[in-house]
Structures are given as C-alpha cells and as structure tokens.
Amino acid sequence: MADPGEMHKPVTRTKTFWTWLLTAIGAPFAAFGGIDWRVQLAIVVVIVGFAVYGITRRAQLAQAVRELRADIEG
C-alpha cells in the first residue's frame, strides 16, 4: 500500500519505488548459494517481475490521486 503522504512526490522519490528497486537489484546477491542456478534465475525473475509491477502500479495510483485532486479542487 502506498503512503498517502507520498502521493504528491515524483515516483522516483518514494519509499515504494526504492524498496522495490533495491529488492530487484539485491535479489541476485541474496543467499541463494546452495540452490541450482535455474531455481535462482526463476526466483530472481519473479522478484523483478513483482518489482516492475509494484513500481508501475504505484505510478498509476499517484496519477489517479492527482487527477482526483484536480477534479475535486477545480
């Protein structure tokens, strides 16, 4: 869930964006040492997929909030 206080910020300056981005980047370096490389790759693909989805949905939510505020205020 996005922080309502962050809806006015650009997406790249939000906690949601950075959490997902760092998770996607850090996933390949996590403790997957004893797992087969194909399983590691599948885990990384899933994490990166969720990261892209989360960042995209956060941007869409922020846009919807901005449009709603504009409709209410004007």
WOZIBEL-V988578 format. One record per residue. N is the residue number from 1. RES is the residue in three letters. SS is DSSP state (a for helix, b for strand, c for the rest). Layout:
n: (N,N)
res: (RES,RES)
ss: (SS,SS)
This chain:
n: (1,2,3,4,5,6,7,8,9,10,11,12,13,14,15,16,17,18,19,20,21,22,23,24,25,26,27,28,29,30,31,32,33,34,35,36,37,38,39,40,41,42,43,44,45,46,47,48,49,50,51,52,53,54,55,56,57,58,59,60,61,62,63,64,65,66,67,68,69,70,71,72,73,74)
res: (MET,ALA,ASP,PRO,GLY,GLU,MET,HIS,LYS,PRO,VAL,THR,ARG,THR,LYS,THR,PHE,TRP,THR,TRP,LEU,LEU,THR,ALA,ILE,GLY,ALA,PRO,PHE,ALA,ALA,PHE,GLY,GLY,ILE,ASP,TRP,ARG,VAL,GLN,LEU,ALA,ILE,VAL,VAL,VAL,ILE,VAL,GLY,PHE,ALA,VAL,TYR,GLY,ILE,THR,ARG,ARG,ALA,GLN,LEU,ALA,GLN,ALA,VAL,ARG,GLU,LEU,ARG,ALA,ASP,ILE,GLU,GLY)
ss: (c,c,c,a,a,a,c,c,c,c,a,a,a,c,a,a,a,a,a,a,a,a,a,a,a,a,a,c,c,c,c,c,c,c,c,c,a,a,a,a,a,a,a,a,a,a,a,a,a,a,a,a,a,a,a,a,a,a,a,a,a,a,a,a,a,a,a,a,a,a,a,a,a,c)
